[in-house]
Amino acid sequence: MTAAQALNDLIRVGADGRPIVSLYAVVPVDPKDEKGVRSRVNGLLDELDPLTEDESLDREARLSLREDIVRLRRAVLEEHWKPPGMAVFASSARDLFEEVPLSEEPGDRVLVDATPWVRPIATALDKDYRACAVTLDRGRAVFWEYQDDQLAQIEEVDDPVLRNADYTGGRFGGRENATHHKVQELAKKHFRRVADRLEHLFFPELDHEAQYQTVVEGVPVPAGRRFDVLVVAEHGDEVSGFVDELPDRVREKLAGTFTDPSLDDRGALKAQVDTVLDRWEHDRERREVEHVLEIEAMGGWGVTGLHKCLWAASSKGIETLLLRESDQAPGVVCDVCGWLGERGDICPVSGDRLRQAPDIVDQLLQSVLRDSGEVRTVEEGSLPEGRSPAAHLRFPLPPEPTPA
């Protein structure tokens, strides 16, 4: 099961009073460091031992935690966890045990709550996009897949070019214009063919006239896998005008371009692609933050700060949630109507008793994802102090209810 599939399942695991252990661990690449993983995980699990004797928990919860701790200690001994990180969710009382490999190091941490703690998975997935890089000149294009910090060649497209693009007609000349026209005509055909292939890669669900099979380093890729973002690498000024040939929906996926790609050095090419993607991520984040701050100041569909975001999520009004990794606070949840708050005993909407949550920001994130919203993790310092999390809304929020 992929991390995305696991996240989709885990956010739908409701609270029923029985505890769930959420464990995250960094897994080193070097097998020699496996002993360190066992030591760190066992240290985290030692922190849970007092809960197994906590009389404020009922007997079923205490027994469940004891069994979960034993099973997690056994799991780390089996040495099948894959780098760079793993997330494990366990609750013997609920017959739950899920191991999820992660594409980024999550940090070593453990948390017990009535629902799975999924923030580290959501944070990793926010950066886990599948990029397509294209290096091209007038007659040749090479397609690359970039995901999980790995750059792999997909395929090539070769088209005819004039052997002598500077041909003038021999001794007496006069062929410059015809030669130039032929060069441009062949280049445009090549660009359109490359653009058509890109449209198929980014939108495989469409009914394309031409059918392709994607192969990554000799291994066929299952049909239906799509790319999320595009990087174009051009050889000098030979391919000016290629971006203009892209269909609008593909151009919207363009993160940026660069010139003179390092085709003979994959590491150098990867570094060039990284530079474009890093700049794209930073610019996207800056635009999203500025947009929310601006529309909130105008009284529009934007809110900032934990209190307002909790009410927006309770109203199912968040389109995009922006938060920092450091955002964390205790809070309360109504498991009947979904209301989220910072404190209280009785839900002001349904009148039911509230459940204490050790990380209300995680409950906020899960609520947004269940309502088909998006969650973005922004850099520390991107949002002014006291105004994180922030959210772009779907509609104006109704008045908040009076606390019970």
Protein Blocks (a to p, Z undefined) as FASTA:
>chain_A
ZZklmmmmmmmmccehiacddddddddfblklmmmmmmmmmmmmmmmmmmmmmmkbcfkl
mmmmmmmmmmmmmmmmnopaccfbdcddddfknopacddddfbdebjaddddfbdcfklm
mmmmmmmccdddddddfkbccddddeehiacdfbdcdddddfblmbgoijngoilmmmmm
mmmmmmmmmmmmmmmmmmmmmmmmbccfbdcdddeehiacdehiacfbdcdddehjllgo
klmmpcfklmmmpnbdcehiafklmklmmmmmmmmmmmmmmmmmmmmmmmmmmmmmnopa
cdedjklmmmmmmnopafbdcddfklccdddddfknopacfbdjbdfklopacdddfblm
lmmmmmmmmnopacddddehkacghiaccdddfbdcddddddZZ
